[in-house]
Amino acid sequence: MVTLGVEEEYLLLDDGTGLPAARASRVRAAADRETGLAEGEVDNELLQAQVEVATPVCEDLAEVAAHLTRFRRAVSAAARRTGCRVVATGAAPVADREPVPVTEKPRYHAMRAQAAHLVDEQLINGMHIHVAIPDRSAGAAALGRLRPWLPALVALGANSPFWDGLDTGFASWRTVVFGRWPVSGIPPYARDAGDYDATLERLLATGVMREPHQAYWHARLSDRYPTLEVRAPDVQLDVPDAVTIAGLTRALVTTVLREADTGTPPLIPPHEIVQAAGWHAARHGLGGDLVDPVSGEPAPAGAVVAALLAYVGPALDAAGDADRVTSGVRRILAEGTGAVRQRHALADSGFAGLLDLIAAEPVTADAGTVSRPA
């Protein structure tokens, strides 16, 4: 069984104003006292209004669901004790005039010195899926092969329509904000680890990127773990959608690993086409056409997602995930991505309704299931 792990980034909002609240250290301290968390399971992020959690290595999606449910409940309880709430949205819906301070780490202060306003606007939150790889060379070959499908993951995971009090017109504004960094978006094609590492070395030699961790591609080889890290989706509104996308991503990585191992010729669309497809996916989500990975032409979003499910079908079957992931994807197609649901909440119930929707705390009773909260 190919193992996986999931990281989620959350935003802290003041319970009264809904503005980003720089209370990460207080929330972390409170979280260490929660019975559902081990000490240190809640980590810092770039800005002091964000926290991050990461599952341990998981063998199945039930484990992923249980850990994410545990995290969200415990961190939400800790946040309430500090007068704020934890929300699971890809971008802060509103922001104060004064920027949120960076976390007290030399690397973060160096980033702000390099790109002050850009760092100030990093009130964005992603979901990162780590999938185990046999070795770095196999991972690099797999990374090159999954590039055409990354825009579909952007579209499925779109959950950041609002920014600075306005509707951006995008389904994933987080993708646009992250795309402002010099090394971001769709990764370049690499045949193997040597090819991949040579690209990183050339980027580091420019001085524009100071460390490998600043390769903010939608997918990359982890520099800490023996994994391929897929970073395309926004953090998800709820655990069921997060589990669906995690399972789909593992199946995609498993599929391309198998193809690389058997020598199946890769699909290598031009970089500018895949990059444009990623932007288009961030703009529209599943609300229109996507760029078909094979033809490079517009196709209904549902058809592209169906093609992705068919492509990874054998891997889903082998992992025992077919029913769970397929039903989860169908639910997203039918009920809308997080971006669609956020817009509906704002239209129906105003800002208070939006805050209630994006609250990260699960309301399901069974942490081992992935039924959508009511």
KAHUHU-V739196 format. One line per field, one symbol per residue. ss: DSSP state (H for helix, E for strand, - for the rest). Layout:
ss: ???
//
This chain:
ss: ---EEEEEEEEEEE-----E---HHHHHHHH----------EEE--E--EEEEE---E--HHHHHHHHHHHHHHHHHHHH---EEEE---E----------E---HHHHHHHHH-HHHHH---E-EEEEEEE---HHHHHHHHHHHHHHHHHHHHH---E-EE--EE----EHHHHHH-----EE-------HHHHHHHHHHHHHH-----HHH-EE-EEE-----EEEE---E----HHHHHHHHHHHHHHHHHHHHHHHH--------HHHHHHHHHHHHHH----EEE------EEEHHHHHHHHHHHHHHHHHHH--HHHHHHHHHHHHHH--HHHHHHHHHHHHHHHHHHHHHE---------------
//
